[in-house]
């Protein structure tokens, strides 16, 4: 339980982190690494527009401290094997029993995630974006409130019980806030959805949008007494008489109880609230062609003659249309946001030198 609590503390929302390459990964707060001395990296600074070379290096000698082994360098910023393993361990702990991927597969996925995040942190530095102590303390206080820690000292004790330092936690939260800010500036504020785009989407996808709308109807089924043409015609006449009575003011529910051969007869023919697609298309299309309160003319199926009354139906108009417009706006915004996020990270990679040493 304490382990899961700590995972939550270390995972503030990272709206700016790239999730496009790894749609199954959660919004982790990644570990952020130490600076690698310039001499240790031993490479010249690249021109601004030079595409990022990815250099595969042999594994260092086994005598090197395993946790400090550098698995990737993003410009002059190192990512260590310890950081990578720590993120994988936290992920497995939060998803205990539900992770089928091997450590090797997770290493590849998480390393790509850490590289993307490191680029975002570096971009925040170039943009002179900072997080002051008040913002950091507010974020930590919010997490303490959400997960039951009453004081910073209690949080620090929980952190230490997991083998981490409180300074490490604070740095990760600070870096996560940096990513949020720089992503807002570089992505969120550059994405917008116009009313014309919403109109066009609704026009092109009206049928799909209406598929989730509901309607309410009542039903009377008049069964023929036999299989001859005369029996079928007699049933049609009875159905037409019933419809006329309803149109003239007779109670639909009472007539359904007395005359309907459908299972809904005991409920006065009430079919309840239905979603589009629940009934056979031939029947549903006839019901939805009615206006609210209108009674259908009898029509025949393999069972007999049907009379329907449409009680109500949701439409893409009024409040329903406004809700649909908001949903469409959210869909279009997310599509544009993800496209812009992907393009932004690609731009940063083209300007960077990235060395993978796995």
Order of alpha helices (4+ residues) and beta strands (2+ residues): alpha-alpha-beta-beta-beta-alpha-alpha-alpha-alpha-alpha-alpha-beta-alpha-alpha-beta-alpha-beta-beta-alpha-beta
